[in-house]
């Protein structure tokens, strides 16, 4: 049973990683506290510790909305910061929620296209 769980967990991280790396200008590298960190240019989108926890930084108002909605928890180490933690407890069922959080962060950080006046 443990081997099956381990295989599934690797699949979860692989699917999240593959999705995030399909977005324009997103890169992945080892995170300084373990796990895999995703960046848009030089800014961190967030990181995943193994297949059990995703941590992402947000502005405090967004962080508070997410925490108050029950979708995420305050960061497990820095609970008073803008960082949030999403505990991956439902296996593959958590993938869309994790990807959605990274998409929110990506949309906040991606450069806004400037409209040229005709």
N, C-alpha and C positions, 0 to 999 in steps of 0.2 A: 504494500500500500504506500509506503514512504517513497518508493521509486516512482510510482505514478504521480504522486503529489509533486515531487521534484521535477518531473518532466513537464507537467502542466504549468508549474510556476515559471520554468524557463520559457515556455511558449508565451505566457502572459507578457513577460518583459520583452521578448522578441517582437511580439505584435505591437506593443506600445512604441518600442524603438523604431520599428519599420514605418509606422504611421508618422511619427514626429519627424523622422529624417526625410520623409517625402515632401515636407513643407520647405518652401524656399528659404535658403540661407540658414537652416538649422543644422547644428553639428552636435556630436556627442563625444564625451571624454570621461575618463574616470573622475569621480567626485572626491574631493580631499578627505571627506569623512566616510568614504566607502560608497559604493553604488555607482550609478551612471548619471552624469550631469548633461543636461541639454542646454544649448546656448543659441541665441539668435545674435549673430555677429559676436560681440564681446560680452553681451549681457545674458545672465543666467535666466532661463525660463523656469527651471526647477530641476529636481533630481529624484531618482528612484533608488531606494535602498533595497537591493535584492528584488524580490517580487512581492514585498509585503507592505511597503510604505512609499508614498510619493510626497515630497515636500516642495511647495511652491511659494514664492514671494508675491504679495499683492499690495496695492495701496491699502491703507487701514480701512477705508470705507468699504472697499470690495471684500477685504478679509472679514470684516464684521458681518456683512451681508451673508457671506458663505457660511460662517460659523453659526450665526443666528438661524439660518435655514436648516441647520443640522446636516448639511451635505459634507462638511469637513469638521475637523477638530482644530483648536489652536495648535500651533507648532509644539511638538512633543518636548523640545528643549527650550525654545524661546516663545512661550505662550503669550507674551504681551507685545510681540512684534507683529509685523504684517505677514509673517510666514504662516502657512497653514500646513496641516498634515492630513493626508487621506490614507486611511488604513485599508489595504487590499485584503478583504476578508471573504469576498464572494467569488474568488477565482476569476475566470474569464468574464463573468458578469460585471466585474468592476472596470473592465477595459474601457468601455465607452465613457464612463464617468471620469476616469483619469485623463483620457484624451481630451474630453471637454474642458477640463481645468487647464490643461496645457494650451488648448486653443484660446481660451480666455486670456491667458498670459501673453501668448504670441500676438494676439490682436492688440493688446495694450502696448507691446514693444515694437511692432513692425512700423517702419517709416510710413507716414501718411503720404499718399501720392498727391502731388501738387497739381491743381487744375490750371491749365494754361488758358489764358483768355484769348479768344479768337479776334 
